[in-house]
Amino acid sequence: MEIIPLPDLLIGERARVVSLNATGAQRRRMLDLGLVPQAVIEALRKSPAGDPVAYRIRGAVIALRREEASLVMVTRI
């Protein structure tokens, strides 16, 4: 089971959240968005410039910039 940062996930791949490397308000925001341990996340599409990327988490679609997404560690499923 390889742990990778979220931006390494390819479009169409699914993964399970392992941990967050964020603190304070940024961590609270990510938890509020559903990025909790064991949550399943799917990379849906990239913007034309490649950043941000749209992800499906618990039925909601959110966009995360590479800087934010790199704080989320996942395992592919």
Secondary structure by P-SEA (a helix, b strand, c coil): ccccccccccccbbbbbcccccccaaaaaaaaacccccbbbbbccccccccbbbbbcccbbbbbcaaaaaacccccc
